[in-house]
Structure formats: structure tokens, C-alpha cells
Amino acid sequence: MPVTLGGEEKKYYHEKKKGLFFSTAGSDYGDIFCSVLTGVKHFFNTINAEFDINESILLKNCDYIDTIPSDILESCHMLGKKYSI
């Protein structure tokens, strides 16, 4: 976006950031993350970050589990490797 400072136009470009979302819920009904995902989508849009819901980690029914399932841990690991610097 061009910005004029002291009569001189300067262009500032920022590389788009990547937004990742990890969330848990104690309950297990179908659309438990629906509202929060809408808010998160708008938050990342506000800070100019890409957000792909398919790369979110959403773990429901946590009140009844003792450990994090291995597929969730593997997904976290894969996202970390994919987006680490």
C-alpha cells in the first residue's frame, strides 16, 4: 500500500503471515468450533495473515480423554515442520 511521507511516496509491502489455530473443547457436539472459527478467520484477516481451516487442530471431547491422540500429535508435528523457519 503506497504511503505519502513528506511529499515522497513510499511503498510498503509485507509478506503475508500464516495463521494456525489450535483449540480444544470439553464437549462433543457437531459444530462446537463453528463460532470460534468465524472469529479466528476474521482475526487473521485483520492482521493480514492467511488462514486455512484445514490446517487447524481442533480436539473436542477433551473432558473424557487422558492423553492427546497420536494422530493429533502427528498433525501438530507436521504443521510445525511445514511452517518452521
KEKE-313099 format. One record per atom (N, C-alpha, C): atom name; x, y, z; residue in three letters. Coordinates in pm, whole numbers, plus 50000, padded with zeros to 5 digits. Layout:
N
<rec CA <X Y Z> Ala>
...
This chain:
85
<rec N <50086 49883 50000> Met>
<rec CA <50000 50000 50000> Met>
<rec C <50090 50123 50000> Met>
<rec N <50071 50214 49903> Pro>
<rec CA <50153 50336 49899> Pro>
<rec C <50119 50430 50015> Pro>
<rec N <50223 50492 50069> Val>
<rec CA <50207 50589 50178> Val>
<rec C <50287 50712 50141> Val>
<rec N <50227 50831 50161> Thr>
<rec CA <50298 50955 50131> Thr>
<rec C <50355 51012 50259> Thr>
<rec N <50486 51031 50260> Leu>
<rec CA <50556 51087 50376> Leu>
<rec C <50641 51204 50327> Leu>
<rec N <50610 51325 50373> Gly>
<rec CA <50690 51442 50334> Gly>
<rec C <50691 51466 50184> Gly>
<rec N <50579 51437 50118> Gly>
<rec CA <50569 51459 49974> Gly>
<rec C <50627 51346 49891> Gly>
<rec N <50690 51249 49954> Glu>
<rec CA <50750 51138 49881> Glu>
<rec C <50669 51012 49905> Glu>
<rec N <50630 50947 49796> Glu>
<rec CA <50551 50825 49810> Glu>
<rec C <50643 50706 49832> Glu>
<rec N <50612 50629 49932> Lys>
<rec CA <50688 50509 49961> Lys>
<rec C <50592 50391 49959> Lys>
<rec N <50640 50279 49912> Lys>
<rec CA <50557 50159 49910> Lys>
<rec C <50607 50062 50015> Lys>
<rec N <50514 50012 50093> Tyr>
<rec CA <50547 49916 50197> Tyr>
<rec C <50472 49787 50168> Tyr>
<rec N <50545 49682 50151> Tyr>
<rec CA <50483 49553 50127> Tyr>
<rec C <50524 49459 50240> Tyr>
<rec N <50427 49391 50291> His>
<rec CA <50454 49295 50398> His>
<rec C <50418 49156 50347> His>
<rec N <50509 49065 50369> Glu>
<rec CA <50481 48927 50331> Glu>
<rec C <50364 48876 50415> Glu>
<rec N <50275 48805 50352> Lys>
<rec CA <50158 48752 50421> Lys>
<rec C <50203 48646 50521> Lys>
<rec N <50157 48661 50645> Lys>
<rec CA <50190 48566 50751> Lys>
<rec C <50095 48447 50743> Lys>
<rec N <50129 48340 50810> Lys>
<rec CA <50045 48221 50815> Lys>
<rec C <49986 48210 50954> Lys>
<rec N <49854 48200 50963> Gly>
<rec CA <49786 48185 51091> Gly>
<rec C <49747 48040 51114> Gly>
<rec N <49787 47986 51226> Leu>
<rec CA <49748 47850 51265> Leu>
<rec C <49664 47857 51391> Leu>
<rec N <49569 47767 51403> Phe>
<rec CA <49477 47768 51517> Phe>
<rec C <49469 47630 51579> Phe>
<rec N <49493 47625 51709> Phe>
<rec CA <49482 47503 51787> Phe>
<rec C <49377 47528 51895> Phe>
<rec N <49280 47437 51907> Ser>
<rec CA <49175 47458 52006> Ser>
<rec C <49125 47325 52061> Ser>
<rec N <49077 47329 52184> Thr>
<rec CA <49017 47211 52246> Thr>
<rec C <48879 47249 52298> Thr>
<rec N <48797 47148 52318> Ala>
<rec CA <48664 47167 52375> Ala>
<rec C <48630 47045 52460> Ala>
<rec N <48558 47067 52566> Gly>
<rec CA <48520 46958 52654> Gly>
<rec C <48403 46877 52602> Gly>
<rec N <48319 46938 52521> Ser>
<rec CA <48200 46870 52470> Ser>
<rec C <48228 46807 52334> Ser>
<rec N <48126 46738 52283> Asp>
<rec CA <48144 46662 52161> Asp>
<rec C <48028 46679 52062> Asp>
<rec N <47965 46796 52056> Tyr>
<rec CA <47859 46810 51957> Tyr>
<rec C <47916 46862 51826> Tyr>
<rec N <47846 46834 51717> Gly>
<rec CA <47895 46854 51581> Gly>
<rec C <47963 46984 51546> Gly>
<rec N <47900 47097 51574> Asp>
<rec CA <47956 47225 51529> Asp>
<rec C <48011 47307 51646> Asp>
<rec N <48073 47242 51739> Ile>
<rec CA <48121 47309 51860> Ile>
<rec C <48223 47420 51830> Ile>
<rec N <48300 47407 51722> Phe>
<rec CA <48402 47507 51689> Phe>
<rec C <48354 47611 51587> Phe>
<rec N <48230 47602 51543> Cys>
<rec CA <48177 47688 51438> Cys>
<rec C <48195 47837 51469> Cys>
<rec N <48150 47880 51585> Ser>
<rec CA <48157 48023 51621> Ser>
<rec C <48300 48072 51637> Ser>
<rec N <48382 47995 51705> Val>
<rec CA <48519 48040 51728> Val>
<rec C <48598 48044 51597> Val>
<rec N <48571 47954 51505> Leu>
<rec CA <48641 47955 51377> Leu>
<rec C <48607 48080 51296> Leu>
<rec N <48484 48126 51305> Thr>
<rec CA <48447 48251 51238> Thr>
<rec C <48527 48367 51296> Thr>
<rec N <48535 48375 51427> Gly>
<rec CA <48613 48481 51491> Gly>
<rec C <48761 48474 51458> Gly>
<rec N <48816 48354 51457> Val>
<rec CA <48958 48335 51426> Val>
<rec C <48985 48375 51281> Val>
<rec N <48897 48338 51190> Lys>
<rec CA <48912 48375 51049> Lys>
<rec C <48919 48526 51034> Lys>
<rec N <48830 48597 51102> His>
<rec CA <48830 48744 51092> His>
<rec C <48952 48805 51162> His>
<rec N <48995 48746 51272> Phe>
<rec CA <49116 48794 51340> Phe>
<rec C <49238 48786 51248> Phe>
<rec N <49259 48669 51187> Phe>
<rec CA <49375 48653 51099> Phe>
<rec C <49364 48745 50977> Phe>
<rec N <49243 48766 50927> Asn>
<rec CA <49225 48859 50817> Asn>
<rec C <49265 49001 50858> Asn>
<rec N <49229 49040 50979> Thr>
<rec CA <49261 49174 51031> Thr>
<rec C <49412 49196 51041> Thr>
<rec N <49485 49093 51079> Ile>
<rec CA <49631 49107 51092> Ile>
<rec C <49705 49065 50966> Ile>
<rec N <49630 49054 50855> Asn>
<rec CA <49688 49021 50724> Asn>
<rec C <49761 48887 50726> Asn>
<rec N <49696 48787 50779> Ala>
<rec CA <49755 48653 50783> Ala>
<rec C <49664 48555 50710> Ala>
<rec N <49726 48462 50639> Glu>
<rec CA <49649 48356 50573> Glu>
<rec C <49597 48260 50679> Glu>
<rec N <49478 48209 50657> Phe>
<rec CA <49421 48111 50749> Phe>
<rec C <49352 48003 50668> Phe>
<rec N <49396 47880 50687> Asp>
<rec CA <49335 47765 50620> Asp>
<rec C <49274 47676 50728> Asp>
<rec N <49142 47670 50730> Ile>
<rec CA <49073 47592 50833> Ile>
<rec C <49116 47445 50830> Ile>
<rec N <49158 47397 50715> Asn>
<rec CA <49201 47257 50703> Asn>
<rec C <49333 47230 50775> Asn>
<rec N <49403 47336 50812> Glu>
<rec CA <49527 47320 50887> Glu>
<rec C <49509 47355 51034> Glu>
<rec N <49386 47365 51078> Ser>
<rec CA <49357 47389 51220> Ser>
<rec C <49359 47256 51295> Ser>
<rec N <49397 47263 51421> Ile>
<rec CA <49392 47145 51507> Ile>
<rec C <49277 47167 51604> Ile>
<rec N <49173 47087 51590> Leu>
<rec CA <49052 47101 51672> Leu>
<rec C <49028 46968 51743> Leu>
<rec N <49041 46971 51873> Leu>
<rec CA <49026 46850 51953> Leu>
<rec C <48907 46865 52046> Leu>
<rec N <48800 46790 52018> Lys>
<rec CA <48681 46800 52103> Lys>
<rec C <48672 46682 52197> Lys>
<rec N <48582 46692 52293> Asn>
<rec CA <48556 46587 52391> Asn>
<rec C <48676 46565 52484> Asn>
<rec N <48748 46672 52512> Cys>
<rec CA <48869 46661 52595> Cys>
<rec C <48841 46629 52741> Cys>
<rec N <48719 46652 52787> Asp>
<rec CA <48687 46622 52927> Asp>
<rec C <48694 46472 52956> Asp>
<rec N <48694 46392 52851> Tyr>
<rec CA <48687 46247 52869> Tyr>
<rec C <48806 46172 52813> Tyr>
<rec N <48916 46242 52789> Ile>
<rec CA <49036 46173 52742> Ile>
<rec C <49151 46198 52839> Ile>
<rec N <49241 46102 52848> Asp>
<rec CA <49356 46115 52938> Asp>
<rec C <49481 46164 52865> Asp>
<rec N <49492 46132 52738> Thr>
<rec CA <49610 46172 52660> Thr>
<rec C <49565 46228 52525> Thr>
<rec N <49653 46301 52463> Ile>
<rec CA <49625 46355 52330> Ile>
<rec C <49644 46242 52229> Ile>
<rec N <49544 46220 52144> Pro>
<rec CA <49556 46112 52045> Pro>
<rec C <49677 46129 51954> Pro>
<rec N <49738 46018 51914> Ser>
<rec CA <49861 46022 51834> Ser>
<rec C <49840 46090 51699> Ser>
<rec N <49722 46081 51639> Asp>
<rec CA <49700 46147 51510> Asp>
<rec C <49701 46300 51525> Asp>
<rec N <49653 46349 51639> Ile>
<rec CA <49656 46494 51667> Ile>
<rec C <49801 46539 51686> Ile>
<rec N <49877 46462 51763> Leu>
<rec CA <50019 46496 51784> Leu>
<rec C <50096 46495 51652> Leu>
<rec N <50067 46398 51567> Glu>
<rec CA <50134 46390 51437> Glu>
<rec C <50096 46510 51350> Glu>
<rec N <49970 46551 51352> Ser>
<rec CA <49928 46668 51275> Ser>
<rec C <50000 46794 51324> Ser>
<rec N <50013 46808 51454> Cys>
<rec CA <50086 46923 51511> Cys>
<rec C <50232 46921 51467> Cys>
<rec N <50291 46805 51471> His>
<rec CA <50431 46790 51431> His>
<rec C <50448 46827 51283> His>
<rec N <50358 46777 51198> Met>
<rec CA <50368 46806 51054> Met>
<rec C <50351 46955 51025> Met>
<rec N <50256 47021 51094> Leu>
<rec CA <50239 47166 51074> Leu>
<rec C <50363 47243 51121> Leu>
<rec N <50419 47200 51233> Gly>
<rec CA <50541 47265 51283> Gly>
<rec C <50655 47255 51185> Gly>
<rec N <50674 47138 51125> Lys>
<rec CA <50780 47120 51026> Lys>
<rec C <50752 47200 50900> Lys>
<rec N <50626 47205 50860> Lys>
<rec CA <50589 47273 50736> Lys>
<rec C <50614 47424 50745> Lys>
<rec N <50585 47484 50861> Tyr>
<rec CA <50591 47630 50872> Tyr>
<rec C <50705 47683 50958> Tyr>
<rec N <50793 47597 51006> Ser>
<rec CA <50905 47648 51084> Ser>
<rec C <51007 47713 50991> Ser>
<rec N <51078 47806 51047> Ile>
<rec CA <51175 47883 50967> Ile>
<rec C <51302 47803 50948> Ile>
